[in-house]
Amino acid sequence: MLVDAHGPAGAGEAWRLFTTPELWPTWAPQISSVEASDTVLTTGTTGRVHGPAGLSVDFTVTHVDHAERSWSWQVGRGPVEVGMDHHVLPAPDGCRAVLRVPGRSAAVAQPYRVPAALALRRLVAGSPGGGDGDPVEEVGTFDFAFTPSYAVAGRAFGITPRTTTVEVGPEWLFVRYGPWRLVTPRSNLASAEVTGGFSWVKTAGPPHLSLSDRGISMTTNGDRALCLSFHEPVPSIDPTASIAHPGATLSVADPEGLAAALGLGA
């Protein structure tokens, strides 16, 4: 499961709110108060989150990377324990906040999708340019190239020029393809190759899964695209994140430019 929100807050500002437990109630309406062993999250932080109607849940932070703006935790205990990953990505005109629930936990966490989306939208709704004084971080954007036949096939699935983009930040690659998302650290990118000559039947419309290697294709034309390979497979195509992809094919208008922005030869 992946939930994301884009807003005008600076990435540094959103990250501060994300990693300061006493501030969680200011942007997450489902949280009334928090007990935590540290004022700022670090690997090993433990605590308890209090919600409505006396509901409370214990948590342990398992990973924090302040440079990458990424942190993970385990929430709950026993059979209802859920792991969650959280990221803040600089983006055009602000930042993106991302919540990912990997593996088997994704099915259990599906009811949390709506309150999580609301909380993330509030998290990134800060002051434009970042209230923390951090410098603006450059993010490269790449449009998908649509041919008419692919545009018709994609429209039924919410895939249009307005709902598709590839963003390359200092640490992250973010892909929006209609309702689908692919998010991975740039350090996870292994190689890039310009490719093309796709069958319309096999690639038009929603993302397609390769039956041979489980790679994902997000293609809006059959002529040219950039094929990326990952060191570790990345989920994208299904909402439970049970399928992970060793690579992704993205039919951006400038495949060579995307490869260069990622620091990969094509």
N, C-alpha and C positions, 0 to 999 in steps of 0.2 A: 504494500500500500504506500502510495506517495501522495502527499498533500503539499501544495506550494501556494505562496501568495506574493504578489509584487506590490511595492508601495514606495513612497518618496523618501522614507527614512534612509540615512546613510548606513552602509553595512556595519560600520563600527558602532553606531548608535544602537542598531537592532541587536548586535552581538552582546552589547553590555546588558540590555534588557533580558536577553535570552539566558545569560549566565549568572544573573544576580537573583537568587531565589526570593528575596524579600520583595522584589519588583514584579514577580509573576502575576499577582492578583491585579496589577494595573492594566494588563493587556489580555489576560486569560480569564474570562468571566466565570469559568467553571471552577476556578481556584479561589477559595476564601482566605486561606493563609498557608504558610509554609514553615516547617521546622527543618533546618539544615545544619550540618556540622561545619560548613564553611560559608563565608559571606559571598564568595565568588566560586563557582563550580571548579573543581579540580578532580582528577582521577582519584576515585575513592570516596568522594563526598557521599554521605548518606543523609537520609531525612525522611520526612513524612509530608505529604500534600493533603490538605484538608479541602473538601468540596462541599456541595450542598447536602442538606439533610443529614449532617453528621458523618457523611462518607469520608473515609481517609484511606490513603494508600502509601505504603513504604516504597522508598526508592534507593538505588545505589548507582552512582555515576561510574561507568566503566571506562570511559575514554574522553579526554578533552584535548583538542589541538587548537590553540588560540591563533596560530599563524594561518591555519586552514579555515578557521571559524567553524569547527565541527565538534559536536559532543554527542555521547551516547549514554543511555541509562537502561537499567532494568527496573520495571515498575511492578509492584505486587509480589505475591509469593506463590509457590507451589504451582498447581495446574493453571492458574490465571496469571502467572508471571509473563510480562510482555517486554520485549526489547524494542527500543526506539532510537533512531539516529536523527540528529538535528543539524542543519547546516544553514549558514548565512552566506549568500553569494552577492557580490556587487553586480548591479544590473543597470541598463540604461535608465536614467531618471530615478535612481534610487537603489533598491536592493531586492533580493528575493529571500524569503525564509522557506525552508524545506523541512518537512517531517517525513521520514521514511520508516516504515515498520517492515523489517525483512523477515523472510522465512515463514515458518508456521505461525508466528505471532500475527501475521497480517490478517488471517481469517478471523481471529479473535477480536482484532482491533477495528474491524470495519464500522461498527456503530460509533466509533470515536471520530470518524472522518468529518462530520458536520461541525461539532464543537471545535475540532482542531483547525479547520479552515477559518472559522470565525476568529479564533485566537491569533492565528498567524496574520490575518488581515489587520488586526489591531496592532500587532507587533511592528509591522512595517509602515504603519501610518504615522510616521514621525515627521519632523520638520525637513523640508527639502534641503539637500546638500549635506545632511548629517549634522545633528545638533552637537556632536562630540568634537567637532573641529578636525576630524580626520581628513586627509586629502582625498579628492575624488579619484577613484580607481578606474582606469580605462577598461572598457569592455567592448570587444569587437562583436559586431552583429552580422549575420549572414542570412540572406533570404533564400527560401526555396524557389526553384525555377519550375513554374507550372506550364505544361502544355495543355491545350484545350481538352483533350480526351481524359487526361489525368485529373484535371480540375473538376470535370463533371463527376467522375467516379469518387473523388475525395469529398465533394460537397455534402454528400449524404451522411458522411461520418464526422462532419464538423471540421474538415481539413480545408482551409482556404489560405490565401496569402496573409490575411489578418490574424490567423490563429496558428501560424507556423513561424518558427525562428530558430536559429542556432546562435548561442551567445558564448563567447570565449573570454573568461575573466583571468585574473592572475593565477588562480588556483583551480578553477572549475570549468567544466564543459556542461552547458545546459541546453537541452533540446526540447522545444515545444512543438508537438505535431498534433494539432487539434486537441482532443482530451488526453492524449498520451504525453508522458514526460520521460526523458532520459537524463539522468544527472550523475556525473562521475568526476572525481578529481582528475586534473590533467596528468598527475603522476601515474594514473592507471592506464594512460594511453600508450600503446606499444608501437603501432605503425599506422601508416595511411597510404592508400593507393587509389588513384583515379581509375574509375571503371565505368562501364556503360553497356549499351546494347541489351536492355532488359525486355522481357516479355510483358506486354500490357496485362495479360490475364494473370500473371504471377505477381505483379507488383503494384497495380493500380488500386486505389481505394484506401483501406486502413493499413496499418503496418502489417507486414508479412513476416512470418517465421520460416526460416530455412529448416527444412526437415533433415538436412544432412548435418548441420553443425549448430542449429538453434540461433544463428545470427538473425538480427532484425533488419528489415528494409523499410525505410521511410522515404518513399520515392514518389515524386510528383512529375517525373518525366522518365522516358525510357532511354535517354541519350547519354547523360553524364552524371556521375555522382562521386562522392568520396567514401571509400570503404575504410572504416576505422577498426582496428583490433585492440582488445583490452588485455591487460595482464590478468585481471580478475573479472569474471563475467559480471554483467550489470543487468538488473531487472528493468523491465519497461512495459512489455506488451500486455501483461495481465494484472488486474488489480490486487491479487494476492501475492504478487512478487515470487511466485513459485517457479517461474521460468526465468533464467538468467542467460544473457547473451554474450558470447565471446567477441562479438563484433557488431557494428552497425553501419548500414549504408545510408548516406544522407545525400539527397539530390539537390544540393545548394547550387545557386547560380555560379558561384566561383569556387570550385573544388580545390584548385591550386592555392587560392588565397586562404581558404580555411585550413589547409594543411600547413601553410606557412605560419599562420597565426597560432597554431598549436605546436609549432616547433618541430614538425614532422616532415620528412621528405615524401613527396608523392610521385 
